[in-house]
Amino acid sequence: MQQVLQGISALKTALEGSRRVLLVCDGSWPFLNIGPSVEAAIGGIDANFLRFSDFASNPQYESVRKGIEVFNSGGCDTIVAVGGGSSIDVAKCIKLFCRMSPGKLFFEQPYSDTGIKLIAIPTTAGTGSESTRYAVIYYDGAKQSITHSSIVPDFAVLEPSVLGSLPVYQKKCTMMDALCQGIESWWSVNATDESREYSRKAIETIMNNWEEYIFGAAAGQAAGSSAAAIMLAANYAGRAINITQTTAPHAFSYKLTSLLGLPHGHAVALCLPEIWKFMLDSVSFRPSGGNSLMAVFTDIANAMGAETPESAIALFRSLLTKLGLSRSATESEKSPSLLDTLSASVNPIRLANNPIPITTIQAREIYARILEKSLPDRAK
């Protein structure tokens, strides 16, 4: 069972019993305010550490192989991941693959718990990756989705002061990713009482703190209690998604990211209100289950501070506008060929978690509305 710890000072507790640590961190490490505290915590338990940073965003399989070589050759017994999703994904894969045969692709071998301690310290507040069983790496240009219960980090250490170094646009995108995950998890067909409670906490916390978090701090600073609240909300959203997985808005977002260069959180936030509107319009035509789904939509709306699903969708769109994340698309961005490419790209696994099926024809219509109403200015 994972332990979620508050504040970097708690890292020493998480490290108890460790003797040789692999510190997995990206290129931002020299600029992180918590770097000296992390190294001091490792030294405080009389442990040694090696640092591995030889990877980039969207980490490659070969980078994970290099990390495993460093881990094994150094006789490490613990992994500490500090950073965003890429750092945490690399650390998860090192843990899962480090005892496998190097003569065969790791993701084609049976997965089992290696028993390696994994500690995650996120430096963004978005994906909640520090509390999920998912990781993504790329092999020969193809995305490999890795899923196993053993890669949920044993400890997640939440230190909100790291958010002060994030550019404002990145804060907006990652926060919206967390909000979308909270909403999607709530309406997922896999939702449970536990996941819905995590979703509720994530949504309510974001809606109550987003304005101070984004606009209430001076440039280069995280706004005190609101930063801590948003970081915890992102963690709640991650815990919810760990149970349910994501749904249609995430499925629709991936190609917007790869084709148009939109950060993931921005792309999924553009997709969510149009997909929610489509599902809301479809509920009345469902022969059964419509009432229960409408009740779910209403519960989500209430958590957002709205009375009805319709007003919640309007509130979400207004949030995008206040954050400066939307504008009308150009004619070239609404081309039929782009719509065809987008609608053919939707991930069927994510769609299977959606409470209402979406056909390819319907997906094309939804994409048209996304591009018509809310394609962002990529120059932001």
N, C-alpha and C positions, 0 to 999 in steps of 0.2 A: 504494500500500500504506500503510495507516494506521500511524502510530507512536504507541505508548502510552508516555507519559512519566510518571515518578513525581515528585510534589512540585511545588508552585506555582512554585518557582524555575526549573523547566524551561520555563516559559511563554516566557521571553525567546528560547530556542532556537527554539520553534515560530513565533515572530513574525518571525524573520529575513526580511528582504526586504519586509515590509509597510510601507506608508506612510500609509494611511488606514484606520482600523479602525472597524467597527460593532460595538459592544458590546451584545449582546442579553441582557437580564437581567430577572428578575421583580421583584415588589415587595419581596422579601427583601434586595435588594442593599444597602441602607444598613446592614443588620445583619450582613452576612457578614464574617467575620474576614479573608477573603482579598481583600476589595475594594481596600484600599490597595496590596497586592502586585500585583494585576492592573493597576491604573493605573500603578504604578511600572514594571512590565515594558514596557508600551506606551510610556511616556515614555523608557525606557532605550534604545529603538532609534530614538529621535528621530521617533516617529510621532505623529499626532494621532488622536483618536477621538471618535465620536459615540455617545450612549447611547440605546437604544430599549427601552422598558419598557411600551409601550401595548398590553398584551394580558393576558389572564387565564388561569386554568386552563381546559383544553379550548379552546384558542385558536381564534378565528374567522377565516374567510377574510379579512374586512375588516381585521383586525389585521395579517395578513401583507402585504396591499396597502400599508398604512401603513408597515410596515417596509421594503418595497421602495422606496417613495418616499424615505425617509430615506437608504437605502443609495445609491441612484442619484444623488440630488441632492447628496449629500456626496462623491461621487467615491470611494467606498470600494473597497478591493481585498481586504479581509480581514474575516471575521466571527468574533467570539469569543462563544460562547454560555456563559453562566454560570448554572447553576440546575438545576432538575429537568427532567422530560420535556417540559413545555410550552415552556420557554425553548429547549431544544435542537430541538424540533420546529419552532418558529417560525424559528429560524436555518437549519435545513435547507431549509425551504420558501422562505425569502428567497434562499438560494443557488440553488436549482433554478429559481425563477420569475423572477429579476431581469432576465433578458434577453428575456423573452417579451412578446408584444403585450398591452397593458393592455385592449384592446378585446374580449377573449374570455376566458372563464374559464381560469385558468392550468392547472388539472388536466385540461382538455380539449385542451390543446395538446401536441405531441410533446415528450418530455423529452430533454434532452441535457446533457452536462457543461459548465457555464459556466466552469470553471477557477478559480472564486473559492476562495481558501483559507478553510477552515472549521476552527476550533479549538473543541473542546467541553471544558468543565470542569464535571463533574457535582457537585451539592451533596447528592445522596442516593446510596444504594447499593442499587439495586433493578433498574431496567429494563435497565441497560446501554445505554441509548439513544445514549451517546457513541460506540458502536462498531457501530451498526446502520444499515441502508439504509432504515429505515422512519420515517415521520412521520405524525401524525394532526392534521387540522384539521377544522373544522365549517363547513358552508355551508348556510344556511337550515335549521339544526337537524339536518342530516344529516351523519353522520360520513364524512369522506373519507380513505381510507387511501392515503398517498403512498409509493410504493416506487421507488427508483432507486439503482443502485450508486454514483453520483457523490455522493450525500448522506451517505455514510459520512464522518464528519469526518476531515480529513487528520491531525489530532493529537487525541488524548484525553489530557488532563492530569489525573491522579488525585491529589487532595490530601485525605487522610483527616481532617484537622483540621476540615473543614467539617461533619462528621457530629456534632460535639459540640453544635451548636445545634439539632439535630432533637429534637422531642418523642419520648419513648420509644415511644409507640404508632406513630408514623410509622416509626421505626427497625424495629420489629417487622414492619410491613406491607411495607415495601420489601425487607427481608431475605428474607421469605417469598416475595415475587415472584421474587427472584433464584434461590432454591432451586427453586421450581416450574419456572422456565425451564430450569434445568440438567437437571431430571428429564425434562421434556417433550421437550426437544431430543434427549436420549439415545434415547428410544423413538420419535421421529418417523420416518415412512417416508422422510424426506429426509436422515436422519443419515449422516454420513461419518466416516471415521477421525479427521479433524481436529475435527469438531464434537463427537464423543464424548470426545475428549481435553479439550476446553474444558469439557464438561459434568462430567467426572470431577473436574477441578481445582475447579470451582465448588462442587460438592456436598461434596467432602471438606473444602474450606476452610471452608465455612459450618458444617458439622457439628463441626469442630474448634474453632471460634471463637465460635459464636453466644452461648454462655452468658456469656462475659466481655464480649462486645460489648453485650449487652442489660442484664445485671445487674451487671457488674463495675465499672462506672464510676459516679462520683457524678453526681447530676442535672446536666444541662447540659454533660456532658463525654463525649467519645468515649474509649474505653478503649484508648489507645496502639496497640500492635501489632495488637490484634484489630480495631480500626477500619480500619486499613490492609488487613488480610486480607480483611475483608468487602467493602470497596470493590473490591479486586482480584477477588474472587469474583464480584461482580455484573458486573464487566466481562467476565470469562470467560463468564458465562452469556449476556451480550449478544452476544458473539462467536459463541457456539454457535447462538443463535436467529437471528443474521444469516444463517447457512447454512441452517438447517432450517425456520424459522418455528415458531410455537407449535401446540399440538394441542387436544384436547378440554377439558382443564381451563380454558384461557383462553376457549375458545368458550362454555363454560357460565358463566363468571364475569361476563361483561359485563352481562347483565340483572340479576344480583344487585346489581351496582353501581348501575345506573340506577334500579331499582325500590326497593331497600332502602337505598340511600345508603351502601353499604359501600365503603371504599377498595379500589382494584383488587387490591393485593397480598393483602389480607385475604380478599376474595371468591375469588380463584383458589386460595388455600391451603385453603379449605373444600371446594372442588370436587375437588381432586386425589386425596385418599385414597379417596373413594367411586368415582371413575372408575377408579382403579388397581385397586380391588377388583373392579369389574365386569369389567375386562379380564382380570384374573387368573382369575376364574371362567369366562371365555369361552375361554381358551386351549385347554383340553382338548377343546373341541368343534370346533376348527379342523381341517379335513382335511389341511392342510399348513402348514408354517411355525410351528406351535405351539412346537416345540422351540427354534427360533432366537429367538422372542420371549421364551420363558421364560428363555433364557440372558441376553437383554438385561435383563429384570427382575431377574435375580439379580446381574448386574454393577452395576446401579443400587443394589440393596440393599447390596452389599458396599461401595460408595463411601460409603454412609450409615453404615456401621459395623454393619450387620445381616447375618445369615447367609442369610436367605431373603426372598423378596418379601413373604410374609405378615408376617414380623417387621418388615420395613421399613415396611409400612403402619401397623402398630401403633406403631412408633417415631415416624412422622410425626404420627399422632393424638396421641400423648403430648406431642410438641413443641408442638402447638397448645394443649393443656391447660396446659403449663408457661408458655406465653407469655400465657395468659389470653385466648385468642382464640375460645373456644367455650363454648356452653351449649345447653340444649334449647330448641327453638323453641316459641312459644306456639301454641295451636290456630288462631288467626286467621292466623298466618304459614304454616300448613300447609293453607290452604284449597285446594279443588280448582281454583278459578278461577286462583289464583296459579300452581299447578303447570301448568295448561294454558298460561298466558302464558309461563312460563319455558321449557317444553319446545318451544314453537313459535318461540322466539327464537334458538335456537342457530345460530351462524355456520357455514354449510356449508363455507366455505373452510378454516377452522381444523379442522373435522372431517375434511376430506380428508387432512390430514397425520397423522391418528391411525392407529395400527397395527391397530385393530379398529373396524369400522363401528359406529355407534350410531344406531338408529332413533328416531323421535319417541316411540314408546311406551317404548322403553328409556330415553330421556332423561328422560321423566316419572318413571319409577321411580327413576332416579339422583337427580333433584332431590328426590324425596320423602325419600330417605336423607340427602341433604345437609341438608335442613331439619329432619329428625327428630333428627340426631345433632350437628349442629355449627353451627347458626345463632348468630352472635355477639350479644352484648349491645351494641347500637349506642351505648349511653351511655358506653362505655369511652373 
